[in-house]
């Protein structure tokens, strides 16, 4: 009798262990942030986490999360040039048990195969801010962003208006570009260049160059390019365009430094995006206009798209969040 009981003990212990495991099945699954019962679990991966642009996008995403009962994980690379870091973050979150991911790809092609793999495994992925190579509704569920071609054309129109019908310095215009793999800024720069050539024949882009994704890197590029057009103590350019926040901030610093050296600067400067530094530029007259996106709206509507998809509601393949133009007069009360 005692020997039989001893022989049965391991089996009874195993049965008890299995029963205990069954009782704990309601525990949160292993993930970056433990899920809250009754909440949808989503992750948002921005291009970067340091710029104020992405802080605004995070605020919108978190507002949507609070409104739609979502557990939100916000993770991204330090800056837009860290493509490999973003791929690692995406793959880790895709395997973490979240129910959907909202992604702003640093590179439209490099992230594409990773997104396709996740979608094929049944994980909904929505894209925001910057395009991904592929088709909405097949390779990802939808895309929420600025119409960047149109926004670039708006920037060209504003610069042409500021310069006027009789451009100085042969109508020469400089374009400070963002990183080569960024599809949103590439489309923006293309839209600017095409609209300038079509609608402002007296103006022409004489130089353009990519930067490394940082404000400091943009400043270095801008200083070099601007320096090529300084003659007889004046900047011989009619206009300058910078295609996003870090490029605009770096260009602002470079133009401000030229003025501080006593260089005559009459070139009109149109930047893209908004920040405290760029508003300062509007107020002191170094920046003439900003074409401003709505990252808060992008973050909000991107999360909402995922929630609607998961709850079986119809979603649009593309959502345009629009742009506005900000000038010095818009900052007067601030």
Residue frames relative to the residue before (quaternion, step in Angstrom):
aa qw qx qy qz dx dy dz
X 1.0000 0.0000 0.0000 0.0000 0.00 0.00 0.00
X 0.6974 0.4566 -0.2803 0.4761 3.58 0.80 -0.96
X 0.6395 0.5239 -0.3284 0.4568 3.59 1.04 -0.79
X 0.6335 0.5234 -0.3312 0.4638 3.60 1.03 -0.81
X 0.6438 0.5208 -0.3258 0.4563 3.55 0.93 -0.88
X 0.6515 0.5117 -0.3255 0.4559 3.55 0.98 -0.82
X 0.6502 0.5139 -0.3238 0.4564 3.57 1.04 -0.82
X 0.6858 0.4921 -0.2841 0.4548 3.63 1.03 -0.73
X 0.5152 0.6994 -0.4057 0.2843 3.58 1.12 -0.57
X 0.6712 0.4893 -0.3382 0.4424 3.63 0.80 -0.83
X 0.6476 0.5225 -0.3215 0.4520 3.59 1.05 -0.83
X 0.6483 0.5125 -0.3178 0.4648 3.58 0.99 -0.86
X 0.6364 0.5247 -0.3274 0.4610 3.59 1.03 -0.76
X 0.6460 0.5230 -0.3184 0.4559 3.57 1.03 -0.83
X 0.6414 0.5182 -0.3184 0.4676 3.57 1.02 -0.88
X 0.6490 0.5169 -0.3173 0.4592 3.59 0.97 -0.84
X 0.6422 0.5264 -0.3217 0.4549 3.57 1.04 -0.83
X 0.6500 0.5106 -0.3096 0.4701 3.58 1.00 -0.88
X 0.6403 0.5189 -0.3240 0.4645 3.57 0.98 -0.82
X 0.6440 0.5210 -0.3189 0.4606 3.57 1.01 -0.81
X 0.6365 0.5214 -0.3296 0.4630 3.57 1.03 -0.81
X 0.6352 0.5354 -0.3268 0.4506 3.55 0.99 -0.79
X 0.6629 0.5115 -0.3082 0.4516 3.59 0.96 -0.77
X 0.7165 0.4409 -0.2623 0.4727 3.61 1.11 -0.58
X 0.3629 0.7697 -0.4706 0.2335 3.63 1.22 0.19
X 0.6373 0.5256 -0.3420 0.4479 3.59 1.18 -0.35
X 0.4621 0.6821 -0.4547 0.3383 3.62 1.23 -0.05
X 0.6001 -0.5718 0.4050 0.3859 3.60 -1.11 0.57
X 0.4839 -0.6439 0.5065 0.3079 3.56 -1.10 0.76
X 0.6046 -0.5532 0.4214 0.3883 3.55 -1.22 0.49
X 0.2285 0.7509 -0.5867 0.1990 3.59 -0.71 1.07
X 0.7024 -0.4505 0.3230 0.4465 3.54 -1.29 0.15
X 0.7671 0.0781 -0.0436 0.6353 3.56 1.02 -0.87
X 0.4555 -0.6961 0.4640 0.3044 3.65 -0.59 1.01
X 0.4753 -0.6898 0.4734 0.2723 3.56 -0.91 0.95
X 0.3412 -0.6969 0.5914 0.2196 3.52 -1.20 0.63
X 0.5179 -0.6544 0.4341 0.3392 3.63 -0.73 0.95
X 0.8019 0.2735 -0.2207 0.4831 3.55 -0.96 0.94
X 0.6678 0.4765 -0.3041 0.4842 3.59 1.26 -0.16
X 0.4523 -0.6272 0.5574 0.3024 3.53 -1.25 0.57
X 0.2485 -0.7738 0.5679 0.1307 3.58 -0.98 0.84
X 0.0592 0.8069 -0.5793 0.0989 3.58 -0.53 1.23
X 0.2072 -0.7449 0.6166 0.1482 3.55 -1.31 0.42
X 0.1464 -0.7583 0.6278 0.0970 3.55 -1.14 0.68
X 0.0991 -0.7932 0.6007 0.0136 3.56 -0.86 1.06
X 0.1712 -0.7953 0.5752 0.0858 3.61 -0.34 1.22
X 0.6372 -0.5030 0.4054 0.4202 3.56 -1.31 0.04
X 0.7932 0.0008 0.0585 0.6061 3.56 1.11 -0.75
X 0.3311 -0.7598 0.5268 0.1886 3.55 -1.23 0.28
X 0.6373 0.5828 -0.3224 0.3876 3.59 1.23 -0.20
X 0.6629 0.5214 -0.3283 0.4254 3.63 0.98 -0.71
X 0.5858 -0.5872 0.4286 0.3583 3.57 -1.16 0.62
X 0.5298 0.6238 -0.3987 0.4138 3.59 1.19 -0.52
X 0.7296 0.4253 -0.2391 0.4793 3.57 0.85 -0.99
X 0.5617 0.5617 -0.3899 0.4658 3.58 1.19 -0.40
X 0.6451 0.5064 -0.3138 0.4786 3.58 1.06 -0.78
X 0.6377 0.5187 -0.3260 0.4670 3.59 1.01 -0.80
X 0.6350 0.5232 -0.3236 0.4672 3.58 1.04 -0.78
X 0.6292 0.5362 -0.3372 0.4504 3.59 0.98 -0.83
X 0.6639 0.4979 -0.3031 0.4684 3.60 0.97 -0.81
X 0.6487 0.5156 -0.3137 0.4636 3.57 0.99 -0.85
X 0.6859 0.4747 -0.2879 0.4704 3.58 0.95 -0.83
X 0.5942 0.5443 -0.3658 0.4656 3.58 1.11 -0.55
X 0.6570 0.4914 -0.3041 0.4841 3.57 0.99 -0.83
X 0.6271 0.5449 -0.3360 0.4437 3.58 1.00 -0.83
X 0.6629 0.4920 -0.3050 0.4749 3.59 0.95 -0.84
X 0.6848 0.5034 -0.2844 0.4435 3.58 0.97 -0.85
X 0.7968 0.3157 -0.1390 0.4962 3.58 0.98 -0.87
X 0.5216 -0.6839 0.3990 0.3179 3.59 1.21 0.52
X 0.3756 0.7309 -0.4621 0.3334 3.54 0.89 1.07
X 0.3194 -0.6664 0.6385 0.2148 3.52 -1.19 0.75
X 0.0801 -0.8481 0.5237 0.0002 3.62 -0.42 1.16
X 0.1364 -0.7518 0.6421 0.0634 3.53 -0.96 0.99
X 0.0922 -0.7964 0.5974 0.0174 3.62 -0.66 1.13
X 0.1855 0.7718 -0.5848 0.1670 3.59 -0.52 1.19
X 0.1514 0.7898 -0.5854 0.1029 3.54 -1.02 0.79
X 0.6201 -0.5287 0.4063 0.4134 3.58 -1.26 0.17
X 0.6753 -0.5034 0.3529 0.4076 3.54 -1.27 0.33
X 0.7943 -0.0721 0.0463 0.6015 3.58 0.96 -0.84
X 0.7409 -0.4889 0.2737 0.3704 3.53 -1.35 0.36
X 0.6384 0.5497 -0.3320 0.4242 3.61 1.19 -0.37
X 0.6006 0.5943 -0.3514 0.4033 3.62 1.24 -0.29
X 0.0565 -0.8531 0.5186 0.0040 3.56 0.61 1.19
X 0.6639 0.5034 -0.3108 0.4575 3.60 0.86 -0.92
X 0.6238 0.5297 -0.3383 0.4646 3.59 1.04 -0.74
X 0.6702 0.4973 -0.3112 0.4545 3.58 0.92 -0.86
X 0.6150 0.5371 -0.3459 0.4622 3.59 1.04 -0.72
X 0.6565 0.5104 -0.3067 0.4631 3.59 0.96 -0.86
X 0.6426 0.5131 -0.3152 0.4738 3.58 0.98 -0.86
X 0.6528 0.5199 -0.3201 0.4484 3.58 0.90 -0.92
X 0.7011 0.4725 -0.2854 0.4514 3.60 0.78 -0.98
X 0.6321 0.5252 -0.3323 0.4628 3.60 1.03 -0.71
X 0.6946 0.4597 -0.2821 0.4761 3.57 0.89 -0.90
X 0.6136 0.5536 -0.3494 0.4416 3.59 1.07 -0.68
X 0.7182 0.4155 -0.2352 0.5061 3.59 1.16 -0.62
X 0.5714 0.6636 -0.3500 0.3326 3.60 1.26 -0.14
X 0.6048 -0.5802 0.3614 0.4085 3.59 1.23 -0.18
X 0.4195 0.6827 -0.4959 0.3347 3.61 1.21 0.18
X 0.4781 -0.6982 0.4678 0.2551 3.56 -1.20 0.56
X 0.8006 -0.0287 0.0036 0.5985 3.56 1.29 -0.11
X 0.1992 -0.7715 0.5943 0.1091 3.56 -1.25 0.50
X 0.1814 -0.7248 0.6560 0.1071 3.53 -1.13 0.85
X 0.0447 -0.8419 0.5344 -0.0603 3.58 -0.55 1.22
X 0.1399 -0.7198 0.6717 0.1057 3.55 -1.15 0.79
X 0.2364 -0.8369 0.4703 0.1504 3.63 0.04 1.22
X 0.4553 -0.6750 0.5171 0.2640 3.56 -0.97 0.92
X 0.7794 0.0915 -0.0277 0.6192 3.56 1.14 -0.72
X 0.4457 -0.7445 0.4269 0.2547 3.58 -0.59 1.13
X 0.7218 0.4216 -0.2503 0.4885 3.58 1.11 -0.59
X 0.6623 0.5414 -0.3198 0.4074 3.60 0.89 -0.89
X 0.7077 0.4519 -0.2642 0.4744 3.61 1.04 -0.76
X 0.5200 0.7103 -0.3874 0.2738 3.56 1.17 -0.58
X 0.7008 0.4577 -0.3133 0.4485 3.67 0.73 -0.87
X 0.6287 0.5359 -0.3336 0.4541 3.59 1.08 -0.66
X 0.6393 0.5047 -0.3168 0.4860 3.57 1.05 -0.77
X 0.6477 0.5225 -0.3257 0.4487 3.60 0.89 -0.89
X 0.6412 0.5245 -0.3244 0.4566 3.58 0.97 -0.82
X 0.6693 0.4963 -0.3019 0.4632 3.58 0.90 -0.91
X 0.6558 0.5104 -0.3116 0.4607 3.59 0.95 -0.87
X 0.6454 0.5217 -0.3224 0.4553 3.60 0.97 -0.81
X 0.6752 0.4711 -0.2847 0.4911 3.57 1.17 -0.55
X 0.6336 -0.5889 0.3046 0.3986 3.56 1.31 0.15
X 0.5432 0.6075 -0.4117 0.4079 3.60 1.24 0.23
X 0.3439 -0.7432 0.5286 0.2236 3.64 -0.57 1.05
X 0.0450 -0.7763 0.6287 0.0017 3.56 -0.97 0.94
X 0.1115 -0.7635 0.6342 0.0504 3.56 -0.89 1.01
X 0.2978 -0.7548 0.5637 0.1544 3.57 -1.14 0.69
X 0.0130 0.7968 -0.6040 -0.0088 3.56 -1.08 0.69
X 0.7982 0.3241 -0.2679 0.4314 3.54 -1.37 0.45
X 0.8337 0.0085 0.0620 0.5486 3.61 0.57 -1.12
X 0.5276 -0.6842 0.3956 0.3115 3.62 -0.82 0.94
X 0.2424 -0.7086 0.6399 0.1723 3.51 -1.39 0.36
X 0.5127 -0.6202 0.4884 0.3375 3.57 -1.01 0.76
X 0.5774 0.5497 -0.4216 0.4321 3.58 -0.68 1.09
X 0.4901 -0.6585 0.4997 0.2765 3.54 -1.33 -0.14
X 0.4565 -0.6716 0.5158 0.2730 3.55 -0.90 0.99
X 0.7521 0.3363 -0.2777 0.4941 3.54 -0.95 0.92
X 0.7442 0.3044 -0.1913 0.5629 3.58 1.27 -0.33
X 0.7967 0.2729 -0.1264 0.5242 3.56 0.62 -1.17
X 0.7585 -0.0231 0.0028 0.6513 3.59 1.31 -0.39
X 0.6122 -0.6298 0.3212 0.3542 3.60 -1.05 0.55
X 0.7776 -0.2210 0.1240 0.5755 3.61 1.04 -0.70
X 0.3407 -0.7340 0.5622 0.1705 3.56 -1.36 0.16
X 0.0859 -0.7873 0.6106 0.0003 3.58 -0.79 1.13
X 0.3138 0.7626 -0.5085 0.2477 3.59 -0.55 1.09
X 0.6043 -0.4436 0.4896 0.4453 3.47 -1.45 -0.28
X 0.4116 -0.6148 0.5918 0.3201 3.57 -1.24 0.47
X 0.2323 -0.8579 0.4422 0.1201 3.53 0.13 1.32
X 0.5843 0.5431 -0.3786 0.4694 3.60 1.11 -0.56
X 0.6814 0.4804 -0.2818 0.4749 3.57 0.89 -0.96
X 0.6455 0.5244 -0.3209 0.4531 3.59 0.99 -0.80
X 0.6293 0.5213 -0.3286 0.4735 3.59 1.05 -0.73
X 0.6376 0.5182 -0.3144 0.4755 3.56 1.07 -0.79
X 0.6184 0.5320 -0.3361 0.4708 3.60 1.05 -0.75
X 0.6427 0.5184 -0.3191 0.4651 3.59 0.98 -0.83
X 0.6446 0.5125 -0.3170 0.4705 3.59 1.00 -0.83
X 0.6452 0.5273 -0.3139 0.4551 3.57 0.99 -0.85
X 0.6700 0.4909 -0.3005 0.4689 3.57 0.96 -0.86
X 0.6474 0.5087 -0.3281 0.4631 3.58 0.95 -0.81
X 0.6443 0.5234 -0.3172 0.4586 3.58 0.99 -0.87
X 0.6380 0.5259 -0.3117 0.4682 3.56 1.04 -0.82
X 0.6749 0.5023 -0.2899 0.4562 3.59 0.93 -0.89
X 0.6781 0.4874 -0.2905 0.4671 3.58 0.98 -0.84
X 0.3446 -0.7739 0.4656 0.2561 3.56 1.05 -0.79
X 0.7181 -0.4916 0.3163 0.3776 3.52 -1.38 0.11
X 0.7516 0.3072 -0.1869 0.5530 3.60 1.19 -0.38
X 0.0945 -0.8519 0.5127 0.0494 3.58 0.37 1.20
X 0.4026 -0.6853 0.5542 0.2473 3.54 -1.14 0.74
X 0.8329 0.2590 -0.1667 0.4598 3.54 -1.38 0.19
X 0.6639 -0.5617 0.2797 0.4069 3.55 0.96 1.07
X 0.5741 -0.6229 0.3725 0.3791 3.59 1.20 0.38
X 0.3143 0.7810 -0.4878 0.2306 3.57 1.21 0.47
X 0.0706 -0.7993 0.5966 -0.0144 3.57 -0.88 1.05
X 0.2432 -0.7605 0.5927 0.1058 3.54 -1.08 0.89
X 0.1306 -0.7785 0.6090 0.0774 3.61 -1.05 0.77
X 0.1694 -0.7557 0.6269 0.0850 3.56 -0.77 1.09
X 0.2080 -0.8243 0.5228 0.0632 3.55 -0.41 1.30
X 0.4831 -0.6242 0.5207 0.3254 3.54 -1.35 0.23
X 0.7655 -0.3378 0.2427 0.4909 3.63 -1.15 -0.46
X 0.6357 -0.5993 0.3467 0.3414 3.54 -1.10 0.74
X 0.7277 0.4574 -0.2570 0.4418 3.62 0.98 -0.74
X 0.5476 0.6314 -0.3945 0.3819 3.60 1.26 -0.14
X 0.3174 -0.7930 0.4916 0.1695 3.57 -0.35 1.26
X 0.6279 0.5569 -0.3555 0.4113 3.61 0.97 -0.77
X 0.7180 0.4236 -0.2617 0.4863 3.58 0.84 -0.94
X 0.5822 0.5620 -0.3793 0.4487 3.60 1.09 -0.56
X 0.6635 0.4890 -0.2989 0.4811 3.59 0.92 -0.88
X 0.6318 0.5446 -0.3115 0.4552 3.56 1.05 -0.84
X 0.6780 0.4852 -0.2764 0.4780 3.56 0.94 -0.94
X 0.6342 0.5141 -0.3249 0.4773 3.58 1.05 -0.75
X 0.6510 0.5165 -0.3121 0.4604 3.57 0.96 -0.87
X 0.6324 0.5315 -0.3201 0.4639 3.57 1.04 -0.81
X 0.7029 0.4865 -0.2758 0.4396 3.57 0.76 -1.09
X 0.6661 0.5021 -0.3025 0.4612 3.60 0.93 -0.88
X 0.6874 0.4806 -0.2892 0.4614 3.58 0.88 -0.93
X 0.6187 0.5386 -0.3475 0.4542 3.59 1.04 -0.72
X 0.6804 0.4873 -0.2870 0.4660 3.58 0.91 -0.93
X 0.6985 0.4900 -0.2698 0.4463 3.58 0.98 -0.86
X 0.8186 0.3041 -0.1160 0.4732 3.56 0.81 -1.02
X 0.7723 0.2462 -0.1390 0.5689 3.59 1.22 -0.34
X 0.0966 -0.8582 0.5021 0.0453 3.59 0.49 1.18
X 0.6160 0.5506 -0.3527 0.4393 3.60 1.19 -0.32
X 0.6923 0.4231 -0.2612 0.5229 3.58 1.31 -0.16
X 0.0198 0.8037 -0.5946 0.0122 3.58 -1.07 0.64
X 0.4475 -0.6658 0.5292 0.2765 3.56 -1.11 0.76
X 0.1557 -0.8281 0.5355 0.0565 3.57 -0.46 1.21
X 0.7957 0.0069 -0.0098 0.6056 3.59 1.22 -0.36
X 0.0716 0.7642 -0.6393 0.0466 3.54 -1.18 0.69
X 0.0099 0.8151 -0.5773 0.0471 3.56 -1.04 0.72
X 0.4790 -0.6487 0.5175 0.2863 3.54 -1.15 0.75
X 0.2396 -0.7343 0.6134 0.1646 3.55 -1.32 0.41
X 0.6134 -0.5937 0.3862 0.3494 3.58 -1.28 0.04
X 0.6574 -0.5327 0.3123 0.4318 3.60 1.25 0.15
X 0.6950 0.4408 -0.2737 0.4977 3.59 1.23 -0.25
X 0.6146 -0.5353 0.4251 0.3938 3.55 -1.26 0.37
X 0.6582 0.5111 -0.3117 0.4565 3.59 0.92 -0.89
X 0.6531 0.5104 -0.3113 0.4648 3.58 0.98 -0.83
X 0.6409 0.5166 -0.3142 0.4729 3.57 1.03 -0.81
X 0.6318 0.5325 -0.3329 0.4544 3.56 1.01 -0.78
X 0.6466 0.5183 -0.3239 0.4564 3.59 0.95 -0.83
X 0.6586 0.4994 -0.3029 0.4745 3.57 0.95 -0.91
X 0.6663 0.5088 -0.2994 0.4556 3.58 0.89 -0.96
X 0.6424 0.5273 -0.3307 0.4472 3.60 0.93 -0.83
X 0.6616 0.5045 -0.3033 0.4645 3.57 0.99 -0.86
X 0.7004 0.4651 -0.2810 0.4628 3.59 0.80 -0.98
X 0.6503 0.5078 -0.3189 0.4665 3.58 0.92 -0.87
X 0.6289 0.5639 -0.3282 0.4228 3.57 1.01 -0.84
X 0.6114 0.5661 -0.3452 0.4320 3.58 1.13 -0.61
X 0.7485 0.3776 -0.1978 0.5080 3.60 1.19 -0.46
X 0.4985 0.6101 -0.4511 0.4192 3.58 1.22 0.43
X 0.1426 0.7733 -0.6000 0.1469 3.56 -0.60 1.20
X 0.8432 0.0534 -0.0759 0.5295 3.53 -0.99 0.91
X 0.6686 -0.5550 0.2771 0.4100 3.52 0.99 0.98
X 0.6865 0.3933 -0.3245 0.5184 3.58 1.07 0.68
X 0.4537 -0.6718 0.5213 0.2668 3.56 -1.21 0.63
X 0.2005 -0.8175 0.5340 0.0800 3.56 -0.46 1.22
X 0.4370 0.6280 -0.5089 0.3945 3.50 0.47 1.32
X 0.4047 -0.6999 0.5314 0.2530 3.56 -1.15 0.67
X 0.8262 -0.0586 0.0827 0.5541 3.56 1.04 -0.72
X 0.1730 -0.7508 0.6306 0.0932 3.53 -1.36 0.41
X 0.0643 -0.7712 0.6324 0.0345 3.56 -1.10 0.81
X 0.0635 -0.7685 0.6362 0.0238 3.58 -1.01 0.91
X 0.4120 -0.8279 0.3512 0.1468 3.52 -0.60 1.24
X 0.8077 0.0520 -0.1055 0.5778 3.64 1.17 0.14
X 0.7869 -0.3683 0.2021 0.4521 3.58 -1.27 0.02
X 0.7336 0.4105 -0.2916 0.4564 3.68 0.56 -0.95
X 0.6462 0.4987 -0.3415 0.4660 3.62 1.01 -0.68
X 0.6505 0.5097 -0.3167 0.4655 3.60 1.01 -0.79
X 0.6581 0.5041 -0.3139 0.4630 3.59 0.96 -0.83
X 0.6600 0.5014 -0.3072 0.4676 3.59 0.97 -0.85
X 0.6550 0.5023 -0.3058 0.4746 3.57 1.01 -0.82
X 0.6033 0.5501 -0.3449 0.4632 3.58 1.04 -0.76
X 0.6685 0.5016 -0.3022 0.4585 3.58 0.87 -0.94
X 0.6604 0.5122 -0.3049 0.4568 3.57 1.02 -0.85
X 0.6656 0.4857 -0.3015 0.4798 3.60 0.96 -0.83
X 0.6312 0.5314 -0.3247 0.4623 3.56 1.02 -0.80
X 0.6474 0.5191 -0.3129 0.4622 3.58 1.03 -0.82
X 0.6167 0.5360 -0.3444 0.4624 3.61 1.04 -0.73
X 0.6593 0.5077 -0.3014 0.4655 3.57 0.91 -0.93
X 0.6471 0.5310 -0.3160 0.4465 3.57 1.00 -0.82
X 0.6611 0.4893 -0.2943 0.4866 3.59 1.20 -0.54
X 0.5686 -0.6158 0.3767 0.3945 3.55 1.28 -0.06
X 0.4119 0.6945 -0.4816 0.3408 3.59 1.25 0.28
X 0.4037 -0.6963 0.5368 0.2530 3.59 -0.94 0.86
X 0.0190 -0.8013 0.5965 -0.0416 3.57 -0.63 1.15
X 0.0029 -0.7964 0.6041 -0.0278 3.57 -0.60 1.19
X 0.4346 0.7139 -0.4506 0.3137 3.59 1.28 -0.14
X 0.3624 -0.7044 0.5677 0.2241 3.57 -1.03 0.83
X 0.1681 -0.8079 0.5628 0.0476 3.55 -0.90 0.98
X 0.0551 -0.7672 0.6390 -0.0051 3.54 -0.78 1.15
X 0.1195 -0.7947 0.5938 0.0397 3.55 -0.77 1.09
X 0.3544 -0.7141 0.5619 0.2206 3.54 -1.32 0.06
X 0.7701 0.2603 -0.2719 0.5149 3.55 -1.04 0.96
X 0.3826 -0.7250 0.5495 0.1612 3.50 -1.37 0.20
X 0.1753 0.7543 -0.6241 0.1043 3.58 -1.15 0.65
X 0.6792 -0.4756 0.3541 0.4325 3.57 -1.27 0.24
X 0.6521 0.5185 -0.3173 0.4530 3.58 1.00 -0.82
X 0.6837 0.4801 -0.2890 0.4674 3.59 0.94 -0.84
X 0.6019 0.5233 -0.3568 0.4864 3.59 1.11 -0.58
X 0.5990 0.5409 -0.3478 0.4771 3.57 1.08 -0.71
X 0.6475 0.5258 -0.3066 0.4586 3.57 1.03 -0.81
X 0.6193 0.5184 -0.3371 0.4839 3.58 1.08 -0.70
X 0.6907 0.5093 -0.2800 0.4303 3.56 0.88 -0.96
X 0.7495 0.3729 -0.2250 0.4985 3.59 1.03 -0.72
X 0.5761 -0.6618 0.3392 0.3392 3.57 1.29 0.19
X 0.4815 0.6477 -0.4580 0.3728 3.63 1.21 0.13
X 0.7197 0.2988 -0.1846 0.5989 3.56 1.12 -0.74
X 0.2831 -0.7855 0.5294 0.1503 3.60 -0.83 0.97
X 0.7957 -0.0979 0.0767 0.5928 3.60 1.07 -0.64
X 0.1838 -0.7498 0.6249 0.1162 3.52 -1.28 0.54
X 0.2443 -0.7021 0.6433 0.1831 3.55 -1.10 0.74
X 0.1309 -0.8579 0.4967 -0.0120 3.54 -0.36 1.32
X 0.3071 -0.7383 0.5804 0.1541 3.53 -0.90 1.05
X 0.3696 -0.6955 0.5574 0.2627 3.55 -1.34 -0.13
X 0.1056 -0.8404 0.5286 0.0568 3.61 0.34 1.20
X 0.5832 0.5743 -0.3773 0.4333 3.60 1.10 -0.61
X 0.6640 0.4950 -0.2903 0.4794 3.57 1.00 -0.88
X 0.6196 0.5474 -0.3389 0.4490 3.59 1.05 -0.77
X 0.6731 0.4955 -0.2980 0.4612 3.57 0.89 -0.96
X 0.6535 0.5221 -0.3060 0.4546 3.56 0.96 -0.89
X 0.7402 0.4250 -0.2392 0.4629 3.58 0.70 -1.09
X 0.5879 0.5649 -0.3719 0.4437 3.60 1.15 -0.51
X 0.6655 0.4740 -0.2946 0.4956 3.58 0.94 -0.89
X 0.6355 0.5349 -0.3287 0.4493 3.59 0.96 -0.83
X 0.6214 0.5462 -0.3419 0.4457 3.61 1.02 -0.77
X 0.6590 0.4985 -0.3094 0.4707 3.58 0.95 -0.84
X 0.6489 0.5087 -0.3200 0.4666 3.59 0.93 -0.87
X 0.6573 0.5069 -0.3140 0.4609 3.61 0.88 -0.90
X 0.6460 0.5183 -0.3178 0.4615 3.58 0.98 -0.85
X 0.6887 0.4862 -0.2867 0.4551 3.59 0.85 -0.94
X 0.7221 0.4095 -0.2345 0.5059 3.57 1.15 -0.60
X 0.6077 -0.6410 0.3197 0.3429 3.56 1.26 0.44
X 0.4992 0.6447 -0.4421 0.3738 3.60 1.21 0.32
X 0.5564 -0.6097 0.4503 0.3404 3.55 -1.15 0.62
X 0.0806 -0.7847 0.6131 0.0440 3.57 -1.03 0.81
X 0.4943 -0.6487 0.4924 0.3041 3.54 -1.16 0.64
X 0.5230 -0.6554 0.4339 0.3296 3.63 -0.96 0.73
X 0.7974 0.0975 -0.0558 0.5930 3.59 1.16 -0.58
X 0.0843 -0.7779 0.6224 0.0218 3.57 -0.96 0.95
X 0.2065 -0.7862 0.5758 0.0877 3.60 -0.62 1.18
X 0.2171 -0.8142 0.5287 0.1023 3.59 -0.62 1.11
X 0.4835 -0.7421 0.3809 0.2653 3.59 1.29 0.13
X 0.2257 -0.7448 0.6079 0.1577 3.55 -1.39 0.14
X 0.1803 -0.7333 0.6373 0.1538 3.55 -1.36 0.25
X 0.3746 -0.6903 0.5608 0.2619 3.57 -1.29 0.27
X 0.1227 -0.7854 0.6047 0.0492 3.55 -0.90 0.98
X 0.0529 -0.7822 0.6207 0.0085 3.56 -1.00 0.93
X 0.7556 -0.3819 0.2611 0.4638 3.58 -1.27 0.01
X 0.6363 0.5527 -0.3368 0.4198 3.59 0.98 -0.79
X 0.6326 0.5398 -0.3254 0.4501 3.59 1.18 -0.55
X 0.7032 0.4482 -0.2643 0.4845 3.59 1.23 -0.32
X 0.3949 0.7773 -0.4364 0.2225 3.57 1.32 -0.19
X 0.7301 0.4363 -0.2366 0.4696 3.59 0.96 -0.87
X 0.6369 0.5565 -0.3234 0.4243 3.58 1.25 -0.18
